[in-house]
Amino acid sequence: MFRLTCRVAWASLVRRRTRSIVVVMMIAVSLWGLFTMEGIYGGMTEQMINSAIRSDSGHISIFAEGYRLDPDLSRQVNNVAKIESQLVHAPHVSSYVKRLKQDGLVATAHYSRGVSIIGVNLLAEEKHGKLQGYIFKGEFSFGRKDRGAIIGFKLARKLHVRIGSKIILSAQDSHGEVSSVSLRVTGVLKTYNMALDENAVFLAEKKARELLAVEEGVSQLAIILHNDSQVAELQQKLRSLFPSLEILRWDELYPALLQSRVMMDGFNLIASLLVFCVAALGIFGVMLVSVLERLREFGIMLAIGTRFSQIRNIVFVESFFLGFIGCGFGSLFGAGTLYFFKVKGLDLSLFSDAFDEFGMDAVIYAIIRPSYFITAFVAVSFATFLSVLIPLRVLKKSKPIEAINQV
Amino acid sequence: MNTFLTIKHIGKTFQPDKEVEVVALRDINLDIERGAFVVLSGPSGSGKTTLLNIIGGLDDATAGEVILDGKLLTGLSEVELSGIRRDHIGFVFQAYNLIPVLTVKENIEYIMKLQGRSQQECDVRCLEVTQKLDIDMLLGKLPNQLSGGQQQRVAVARAVAATPKLILADEPTANLDSKTAESLMNLMQRLNEEEGVTIIFSSHDPLVIAKAKHSIILKDGKVIADERTG
């Protein structure tokens, strides 16, 4: 019987080609738009999160207790070797870096500003967060004898410095004395992490230790994992091993980014609901007309011995076919478009100033998540199911002979 | 007499707006033999189609009983009635009423499929019936690609293929020219004789009436004549 149901439903779709194509197109175009929007917005959020992880927090950061509230040189992570021995053997860890940080002042001949001085090992940062990918101007190097500095692009703008410009970096060292160093700008970074782009001055770790008179210890250990699903597990493990340290996840360090992800998911959900309402109303309209205009046909079927439940199944299967094919085409177009934007990126450089203001890249790389397609399939199936309930109710109220006599 | 169908005190009143009653049938009593070739005739509005619909379980009677092959149809549920229509009754309508999205073959096989017959069985029976009705060359066509006469033959084939005990034909020749109508009637007569199916026509076509072995005449919802000639 199921084969007959499918055969009659399929025959009805094929032989009412125009109607079927209209419904399929309606579903496909709605889903295509929805997938594209979800993938682009998702990509935008993930890029911001990814930037923060790569350039600063890693998936997990380790600080000395109290450092985040009062970032003083006296609050350093000192048992670095012990921590490193754990990280080297942890299978989830992809890479980690050590950073020495201190607030200070940068001055040029005309301007001065408060900055965050970050002593780093460029080679390690290159392997860790591929920081060189953020180089906007100049080079990813501190030059000969480590006398260079790499600064954020917004800071460079505010200081009116260019590659090769001289800057004086001053900070309080570990003895409480003011110490200075003269550096030349070798590179400008655009990380889309506003804190870094506006305030960061990167210099060689060795140079930073000289400036701050710190021989050992680090301010931050940033760890990147192979898979972000293992973050909580590693955090727990490290916390149990080093209870005196502050061990924080990226979302604890950048709660605003997590909120923007949640907000974007909520926004996508609302957009999805709207799209599905529109699609469901469209399918409902078409199926209602389709059932009503076929009352006579269904009446004939009832008259010659088809049970109402069998006709109901035919209508359900027909609407399911429409939904399934529409979903298939929508997923195909949507996945194709998202793949294109995932590889090539959606270039919105025309609005780059606005994007810079919000710390976002003007080239957005879409993401593709299986959940988009699974949710859409379930929702379309549900929408098509609901859309035929009222037309079927109309049919159930009609007697076969009344239905046959419909003109 | 081997009674196949008994109609006892059947009455039918329509209430289109609940104030005005239209009495379509009044106290109809009939006995029809197994394998009979029956014609219900009478002027328009005499109740022929209403009576056929009640016999076929497509409409409810206001009063009375219909007993088909010993089984009381009155009061059965819609599911039970659809089972009886599927397994025991074949319908041939004035307007053919083929399923428009199915091909001729699919239309003919449809009821057999509902009965749960295998595809092989359907193929054999379909070929046998269509050859008998001379429509075997039309199997792949859709109803809207056929002439009126061809559609009516397909409707007969659909009704016959499922091997019903009873065929109800409501003015089957009304939309056909006289030559096609005669050919269809000869065919129905042959099926009646060869397959032993009881056939009840409603018609006011003299050609159909002339072929009947049992003629029932209705007027204003009453039986005014009930004659057996065969």
Interface residues (C-beta under 8 A of the other chain):
Chain A: M1 L4 R7 V8 A11 S12 R15 R16 R296 E297 I300 M301 L302 A303 I304 G305 T306 R307 F308 Q310 K399 P400 I401 I404
Chain B: N53 G56 L58 D59 E78 V79 S82 G83 R85 R86 D87 I89 F91 F93 N97 L98 I99 P100 V101 L102 E106 Y110 I111 K113 L114 G116 L142 R158
